[in-house]
Amino acid sequence: MEFSLQMKLKQEKNMYQYLKSNSYWIKNLNRNSSEYASFVEAMKDLYHLRTTDKISDAIDNIDLISSFLGAFKS
C-alpha cells in the first residue's frame, strides 16, 4: 500500500476504525490503490456520512421537535 494512502487512512478516525473492523479492505487496497474510492463509499454508507444521510437526520430531528411542540401546545 502506498505510504500516502496509509497516512490518509490513519489521519481519519472513521476510516481507520472501518479498516480495522473490515480487514479485507487491507488486501484490496494493497493490491489496487484505486479501490480507495470504493472504500470511502463503503465507509460513508456504514457510518451514515453521506450528504443525504445528514439531510435525512436533520429532517427527522425537525419532525421530532415539531411533534414535541405539538404535544405541549395541546
Summary of the structure (lengths in Angstrom):
residues: 74
radius of gyration: 18.4
end to end distance: 61.1
largest distance: 62.0
contacts: 165
relative contact order: 0.10
helix: 86%
strand: 0%
